[in-house]
């Protein structure tokens, strides 16, 4: 048996020196004051390490325990390997033919110790894992009576949220799309349903992934420690636009949550007609110019929204000051003439719509459109209306709406529809 020998053209000392220098450089970079290194902090909006609720925290604790156990194993095995390489390396030609060092293979003490250490490592990981599974399975008994029920349904490629406790006369349960508003500090039990193919519901800062399977009831529970704005997405491949099937969770304090419920239960807002004195004035131009040369994967968010999403959501609940009643009225008429109401519900304006398509009754109050892909601004809404298949390939609004009904929109049509949809607060 010959000892290990590094090639003469790359001495081990030079290679080790390069590794040490690279490690020190990375360490110094990570410690630089003022550096915004999200990779090291792992605190992005989809981070599963920074938990904002008890369910996510229990799951993160299991992850941390596993990481530490694996790190200890890595250090021990890596140190042993490094020691063997350095201790028994061939320093010259004579060492290449030297007798091998004493072997420990078959030593009962060593092998039993390794088995015992492996079992111990598994036990250290298994105990918090079983505890976490038991805790996250369902709402704890002491909190179950206070749990708020919600039903989440996954479609290609968007989410429908139903509030069974909030009933609307002659309509049924309150329904929203793609933005799930919950009470902060209160457990929320979410029934999960897959309506076409298998989807997966995932809000990493609040809870782990649970599949939404057709014809099979499933559920999870979560709780936000305090008011906040959280990113979520489908975590199971479900077709062409799976990667852009997203949603948001907005946690509000008790008073703000009740105010939001009252606003959502009310029918769609009606913008008063323009005063007679303004009848001869030209239409306002607040929606008149839009960017038309969008790239397929161009981001749809502003930096301000990314920095303070909850504040942006709160500001979105109020009507704009420069609304154009004439333009909004034209958009409402186009919504009917283009048969948009046959798929989308707008309570108080149109009778129709289907559960298989997003409810637009209060679309203007949401911060996102296209299932969390774009910020709900006039410009991004115009982008979505003008190029739905470019923004989200294969979506049903394009295949079963625009193509099937031969819907064509001029720039003026888009402008009017944007004004109308933005008015739905």
N, C-alpha and C positions, 0 to 999 in steps of 0.2 A: 504493500500500500504506500503510495507516494503522497507526501504532504502538499498542501495547496501552495501554489506559487503564482504571484501576479506577473504579468508580462513585463519584461525588462524595459520596454519603451514607455511604460506608464507606472513609475514607482508608486507604491501605496502611499508614501508620505505626501507626494504631490497631489494625489487624488484626494486624500483626506483633508489636506490644507484647502483645496478648492471647495470641498463640501462645507468646511467650517466657515470659510469666508462668505459663502452664499447664505448659510444659515444666519450668520451675524448680520448680514446686510438686510435680510428679510425681517429679522427681529428689530433692528433699528428703525426700519421703515414703519413697522407696525406701531412703534412707540413714539413716533414723531408727534409732537403736540399740534393740535389743530387739524390733523389729517382726518378726512371723512372716509374711513375705510369700512364700508358696510360689510365687506367680505369677512373681516375679522370680528366685527360686532354681531353679525348675523341677526340684525334687527329690522330687516325689511318687512314690508306689509304681509308677505307670505311666510314669515319666519315661524317655525314650530318650536323654536328654542325659547323665545320670549313670550311667555304665556300671560294672557289677560283674563283668565278665568280658571276655576278650580279643575275642570275636566282637562283642559290643556296643560295645566300645571302638573296634574298627576301623571299625565303621559310624558311630559318633559322630564320629570324626576326619574322615571324608568329609563329614559334615554341617557340621562346623565350618569346613572349608576352603571349602565352597560358600557358607556364610554370609559369610565374610570377603571372598570374591571379589565376591559380590553387593553387600555393603556398600560396597566401594570403588567399584563401578560406580554405585551409588545416590548416593554422595557427589559423585562427579565430575559425573554428569548433573544432579543436583539443584543443585549449586553453579553449573554453567553456566546452568541455567534461571533461577536466582535472580539471577545477574549480569545476564543479558539483560533480565529484567523490570525490575530497578532502574536499569540503565544507560540503557535506551532507552525508558523510560516517558514518556508525554506529561505534561509539567509544566504546560502551559497550552494554551489554544485554538490558539495558533500552532503548537505542536509537533504537533498532530494532523494538520496538512497538510504537515509537513516531509518531505523526501526520505528514503527508507529508508536504513539504514546499509549499508556495503559487505557484499555477500553472499559466502559461502565455498563455496556449492554448486558442485560440479564441480572443486574444487581437488584435483589429484591427490595432493599431499602429505598433505592432511588426510584424504582418503578412504582412502588406503593405510594411514595411521596408525591409523584407526579399525578397518579390517579386521585389521591386525596385532594390535591390542590385543584384539579379539574372539577371534582364534585363540589368543592367549596365555592369555586367561582360560579358554577351553575346555581347553587343555592342562593348566593348573594344576589344574582340576577333574578331568580325565580320568585323570591319572596315579594319584592316590590312589584313585580310584573303581575302576579296573582292578585295582590292587593289593589293594583290599578285597574285590572279587568273587573273586579267586583265593584269598585267604586264608580267606574265610568259606564257600567252596563245600563243603569237606569237611575232616575232621580232618587237620592237617598230618602229613606222612609220619613225622616223628620221634616223634609222639605216637599214631599210629594203633593201635599194638599195645596201648596202655594204655587205649584208648577203651572206655567202658562202654556196652553196647547197651540200648536201651529202645524199645518200640513204643508209639506214641500213636495212639489211635483216636478220631475225633470223631463223636459222635452228637448228635441233637437232644434236649436241649441240655446235654450233659455230655461229659467226657473220660474215657476208659478207658486206663490205663497198664499195660503188660505188661513183665515183667522176664524175658527168655528165659534169662538165666544162672542164675536162681534157680528150680529145679525142685522141685515138691512131689509126693511119691509118690502115685500113683493120681489125681492131679489135673491136673498140667501146670505151666505157668509161673505164677509169682506175679503176681497182678493186684491193682491198686488203682484207686481212682476219684477223680478231681478234685484229688488232691494228689500231686504227683510229687516223690518224695524222691530226691535224687542225691548222689553223693560230691563234696564240695568239693575244688577243686584238681585235678580229674581230668576229662579231656574226656568228654563224654557224646554219643553219636551216637543220634539219635532218628529212627526210621522213622515216617513220618506216613501215616495212612490215613483217608480219609473214608468212613464206613460208610453214609451215606444221601444227604446232599447235600454240597456243597462247604463246608468249614470252613477256618479259617486259624489256625495255631498261632503265638502271639505272647507272648513274655516280654521286654518292652522293655529291662529292665536286663541281660539276658543274651544276647539274640539278636533279630534282626529277624523279620518275618512270613514264613511259608512256608505255602502252601495245602495243605490235606488234600483230595485229589480222589478220588472213588470210582473204583475200577478203575485207578488210576494210582499207582505207587509214588513216594513223595517222601521227603525226609529233610532234616534240618539237624543241626548240632552246636553245642554250647555248653559253657561251663565257668564255674563260679563261682569267683572268686578265693579266697573264704573262706566259712565257714558263714554262712548268711543265709536270709531268708524273702522270696520274690519273688512279685509278682502277675503273673498272665497272663490272657489272654482270647482268645476267638474274634474274629478281625478281618475276617471275611467274612460278610456278611448271609446268614443261614441259616434264617430263619423268624420266627415270632411272638416267641420269647424269645431271639433272638440277643443282645440287649443284656445279658442276664443269664446268658450262657454263659461262665463264668469258671473259673479253676483257680489253684492255688498250686504253687510250686516251693520245696521246702525243701532247702537244701544243708547237709550235715552232714560233720563230720570223719570220718576213716576208722574209728575205733573206734565212734563213735556210729552211723555208718551201718551197720556190721556188726551192732550190737546191734538196730537197727531191723529189719534183714532177718530176724534170728532171730525177733523178735516177730511179724513179719508172716507168716512161713512157718508158724508154729504155728497150730493150729485156734482157733476162737473160744473165748474165755474162758468158763468155767463158774463161776457164783457159787455157793459152797456153800450148802446149805439152812440155814435158820435152826435154831439149837439147840433141842432139845425144850423147854427151860425157857422159851423165848420164844414157844412155840406159841400161847398164849392172848392175847398182846399184840396191840393193834391195829396195823395197818400204819403205817409212818412216813409223814410228810406232806411230805417234802422236795420232791416234785413236785406237790403238791396244788393250788397256786393259779397260774394263768396269766392273762396279759393276753389278752382276747378281742376287744377293739375295735381290731385292727390296721388301719392305713391301707395302701392298696395299695403305695405306694412308700416306706414307712417304713424307715429304715436298720436293718440287722440286726447291727450291730457295736457293741461297747463302746469307749470311748475308751482304756481300758487295753490292749485287744487291738491297736488301731491303733498305739499307741506302742511296744509290745514284742511283736510277733507271734511271733518265734522263741521267746521265753521262754514265751509262752502255749502254743505247740505242745509244748514239752518238758513243761510241767505237765500237758498233756492226755494224756500217755502213761500216767499212773498212775490206778488206780481211785479213786473217791471214798471217803471214810471213812465216809459215812453211808448206804451202800447198804441197800436193803430187799430181802432175798432173796425174801420172799413176793410183793412187788410185781413184782420182776423175773421170777419164775416165772409170774406171771399174764400179763405182757407177752409172754413166750416162747410161752405157749399161744395168745394172741391173734394173734401173728405167724403161727402155723400155721392157726388157724381162719379168719382173714381172708384166707387164701391168699397172704400176702405172699411166702412162700417159693417160689411158682411163678415169680416174676420175679427175686427177689433171692437171691443165694447167701450163706449163712452157714456156712462150713466147720466141720464138727464138730457142728453143731446140726441142720441140715436138708439133705437131698439134693434138689437141684433148682436152680432159678435159670437165668438166661440171660445170655449175654455181652452182650446188648443192653440190660441193666439194670445199675446199679452194684452192685458186690460190697460187702456190708455186714459182712464177717467181722470187721473191726476198725474199724467206723464210729466208735466212741467215742473212738478215739485221734486222730481228725482234728480240725482246728481249724475246718473249715467244712462246711456241708451245702448242699444244693440247688445243686451245682456252683459253690461259692465265693461264693454270694450271701449266706448267713447264717452268723453265728458259731455253732459247734456248742456251744450251751448248752441246758439243759433247756427254757428258755422258747422259744428260737428253734426248737428241734426240735418242740415242741408246735405252734408256729405253722405249721410246714411240714406236719406230719401232718394238722392240722385244716383248713388252707386251701391245699392245694398249687396249685390253679388260680389263686388270687389272687396267690400269691407268684411263680409262674412260669406264665403263661398258656399253655395248650395242651400242657403236658408229658405224657409218656406214662404216668406214674404216675396221672394224673387220667383221661386219656381211655381207656387200656387196662386200668387197674386199678380205680379207684374207680367210674367210670361203667359200664364193661362188666360188672363183677362185683357191682355194686350194693353197694359197701363203704360202710358208715356207721359212724362212730366216735362214741361218747359221750365226754364229758369224762373219765370214769373210764377208758375204753379208751385214750384218748390218754395219760393219766398213766402207765398200766401199760406201754404201748409205749415211751414215753420212757425209763422206768426200765430196760427191757430193752436198748434200743439204746445207751443211755449206758454200759451195763456191758460192751459189746463193745470192750474195749481190746486 
